[in-house]
Amino acid sequence: MIRVDFLRRSSRNRVTLVLHDSGPQVTSLWNVIPVASWQVAKQHLVTREGVEKWPQMVSHWTVGEPEPKHILGLPQWAAAKEVEHVLWTSLPPRWNHVDGNVPTAGEVVGFLQGLPDGSQMNAEEYVRKTPGQIVTPIRTAIEAQLGWTAQPA
């Protein structure tokens, strides 16, 4: 279970998911990265997320460490799945070009409504491709006001 919501305006005018206290608990998805070490996996994730200048924006957990703040039950889950290392993107909320600034649902919907067509299509695709079990207050507002519902799995 993770706490997440659509709280970060990206450089490509999408509103992306970030782990945050204000997010509800939702079931996340995971994937194995078939590499030799967690350090190599981290570098792959740093590159994919475009945070080469800020590699600390990819967090790491190892068996025996305390449970991360926004990933509830991680030690028990990892034991059940026989997973020793877990990586995730840990970008902060960002609104109005300020890291840590958390938008309201109204601000997010207003921003998305005001995007030019090409940018709006990119933003809509991100929201629609987010797995359906990620039900958050902001996603609910986006669906209600813009009709951007999740794509069937």
Contacts in CASP RR format, 6 or more apart in sequence:
PFRMAT RR
TARGET T0000
AUTHOR 0000-0000-0000
METHOD contacts of the structure
MODEL  1
MIRVDFLRRSSRNRVTLVLHDSGPQVTSLWNVIPVASWQVAKQHLVTREG
VEKWPQMVSHWTVGEPEPKHILGLPQWAAAKEVEHVLWTSLPPRWNHVDG
NVPTAGEVVGFLQGLPDGSQMNAEEYVRKTPGQIVTPIRTAIEAQLGWTA
QPA
1 25 0 8 1.000
1 26 0 8 1.000
1 27 0 8 1.000
1 28 0 8 1.000
1 71 0 8 1.000
1 72 0 8 1.000
1 73 0 8 1.000
2 19 0 8 1.000
2 25 0 8 1.000
2 26 0 8 1.000
2 28 0 8 1.000
2 70 0 8 1.000
2 71 0 8 1.000
2 72 0 8 1.000
3 19 0 8 1.000
3 20 0 8 1.000
3 21 0 8 1.000
3 22 0 8 1.000
3 23 0 8 1.000
3 24 0 8 1.000
3 25 0 8 1.000
3 26 0 8 1.000
3 70 0 8 1.000
3 72 0 8 1.000
4 17 0 8 1.000
4 18 0 8 1.000
4 19 0 8 1.000
4 20 0 8 1.000
4 23 0 8 1.000
4 26 0 8 1.000
4 28 0 8 1.000
4 70 0 8 1.000
4 134 0 8 1.000
4 136 0 8 1.000
5 17 0 8 1.000
5 18 0 8 1.000
5 20 0 8 1.000
5 22 0 8 1.000
5 23 0 8 1.000
5 24 0 8 1.000
5 136 0 8 1.000
5 137 0 8 1.000
5 138 0 8 1.000
5 139 0 8 1.000
6 15 0 8 1.000
6 16 0 8 1.000
6 17 0 8 1.000
6 108 0 8 1.000
6 127 0 8 1.000
6 136 0 8 1.000
6 138 0 8 1.000
6 139 0 8 1.000
6 142 0 8 1.000
7 15 0 8 1.000
7 17 0 8 1.000
7 18 0 8 1.000
7 20 0 8 1.000
7 22 0 8 1.000
7 93 0 8 1.000
7 94 0 8 1.000
7 95 0 8 1.000
7 102 0 8 1.000
7 103 0 8 1.000
7 138 0 8 1.000
8 15 0 8 1.000
8 16 0 8 1.000
8 17 0 8 1.000
8 18 0 8 1.000
8 91 0 8 1.000
8 92 0 8 1.000
8 93 0 8 1.000
8 94 0 8 1.000
8 95 0 8 1.000
9 15 0 8 1.000
9 16 0 8 1.000
9 94 0 8 1.000
9 95 0 8 1.000
9 96 0 8 1.000
9 103 0 8 1.000
9 111 0 8 1.000
10 16 0 8 1.000
12 119 0 8 1.000
12 122 0 8 1.000
13 115 0 8 1.000
13 119 0 8 1.000
13 122 0 8 1.000
13 123 0 8 1.000
14 122 0 8 1.000
14 123 0 8 1.000
14 126 0 8 1.000
15 103 0 8 1.000
15 108 0 8 1.000
15 111 0 8 1.000
15 112 0 8 1.000
15 123 0 8 1.000
15 126 0 8 1.000
15 127 0 8 1.000
15 138 0 8 1.000
16 91 0 8 1.000
16 126 0 8 1.000
17 130 0 8 1.000
17 134 0 8 1.000
18 89 0 8 1.000
18 91 0 8 1.000
18 92 0 8 1.000
18 93 0 8 1.000
19 69 0 8 1.000
19 70 0 8 1.000
19 71 0 8 1.000
19 88 0 8 1.000
19 90 0 8 1.000
20 70 0 8 1.000
20 92 0 8 1.000
20 93 0 8 1.000
20 102 0 8 1.000
21 69 0 8 1.000
21 70 0 8 1.000
22 102 0 8 1.000
23 136 0 8 1.000
23 137 0 8 1.000
24 135 0 8 1.000
24 136 0 8 1.000
24 137 0 8 1.000
25 72 0 8 1.000
26 133 0 8 1.000
26 134 0 8 1.000
26 135 0 8 1.000
26 136 0 8 1.000
27 133 0 8 1.000
28 71 0 8 1.000
28 134 0 8 1.000
29 131 0 8 1.000
30 86 0 8 1.000
33 41 0 8 1.000
33 44 0 8 1.000
33 45 0 8 1.000
33 87 0 8 1.000
35 41 0 8 1.000
35 44 0 8 1.000
38 60 0 8 1.000
38 62 0 8 1.000
38 84 0 8 1.000
38 85 0 8 1.000
38 87 0 8 1.000
41 85 0 8 1.000
41 87 0 8 1.000
42 55 0 8 1.000
42 58 0 8 1.000
42 60 0 8 1.000
42 87 0 8 1.000
43 55 0 8 1.000
45 58 0 8 1.000
45 87 0 8 1.000
45 89 0 8 1.000
46 52 0 8 1.000
46 55 0 8 1.000
46 57 0 8 1.000
46 58 0 8 1.000
49 57 0 8 1.000
49 58 0 8 1.000
49 89 0 8 1.000
49 91 0 8 1.000
51 57 0 8 1.000
51 58 0 8 1.000
51 89 0 8 1.000
51 91 0 8 1.000
56 90 0 8 1.000
57 89 0 8 1.000
57 90 0 8 1.000
57 91 0 8 1.000
58 87 0 8 1.000
58 88 0 8 1.000
58 89 0 8 1.000
58 90 0 8 1.000
59 68 0 8 1.000
59 87 0 8 1.000
59 88 0 8 1.000
59 89 0 8 1.000
59 90 0 8 1.000
60 85 0 8 1.000
60 86 0 8 1.000
60 87 0 8 1.000
61 68 0 8 1.000
61 71 0 8 1.000
61 74 0 8 1.000
61 78 0 8 1.000
61 85 0 8 1.000
61 86 0 8 1.000
61 87 0 8 1.000
62 84 0 8 1.000
62 85 0 8 1.000
63 75 0 8 1.000
63 78 0 8 1.000
63 79 0 8 1.000
63 84 0 8 1.000
63 85 0 8 1.000
64 75 0 8 1.000
67 73 0 8 1.000
67 74 0 8 1.000
67 75 0 8 1.000
68 74 0 8 1.000
71 86 0 8 1.000
71 88 0 8 1.000
74 86 0 8 1.000
77 83 0 8 1.000
78 84 0 8 1.000
78 86 0 8 1.000
92 99 0 8 1.000
92 100 0 8 1.000
93 99 0 8 1.000
93 100 0 8 1.000
93 101 0 8 1.000
93 102 0 8 1.000
93 103 0 8 1.000
94 100 0 8 1.000
94 101 0 8 1.000
95 101 0 8 1.000
95 102 0 8 1.000
95 103 0 8 1.000
95 107 0 8 1.000
103 111 0 8 1.000
103 138 0 8 1.000
105 137 0 8 1.000
105 138 0 8 1.000
105 140 0 8 1.000
105 141 0 8 1.000
105 142 0 8 1.000
106 141 0 8 1.000
108 138 0 8 1.000
108 141 0 8 1.000
108 142 0 8 1.000
109 141 0 8 1.000
109 142 0 8 1.000
109 145 0 8 1.000
109 146 0 8 1.000
112 120 0 8 1.000
112 123 0 8 1.000
112 124 0 8 1.000
112 142 0 8 1.000
112 146 0 8 1.000
113 145 0 8 1.000
113 146 0 8 1.000
114 120 0 8 1.000
115 123 0 8 1.000
124 146 0 8 1.000
124 148 0 8 1.000
127 139 0 8 1.000
127 142 0 8 1.000
127 148 0 8 1.000
128 148 0 8 1.000
128 149 0 8 1.000
128 150 0 8 1.000
128 151 0 8 1.000
129 150 0 8 1.000
129 151 0 8 1.000
130 139 0 8 1.000
130 150 0 8 1.000
131 150 0 8 1.000
131 153 0 8 1.000
132 150 0 8 1.000
132 153 0 8 1.000
142 148 0 8 1.000
143 149 0 8 1.000
END
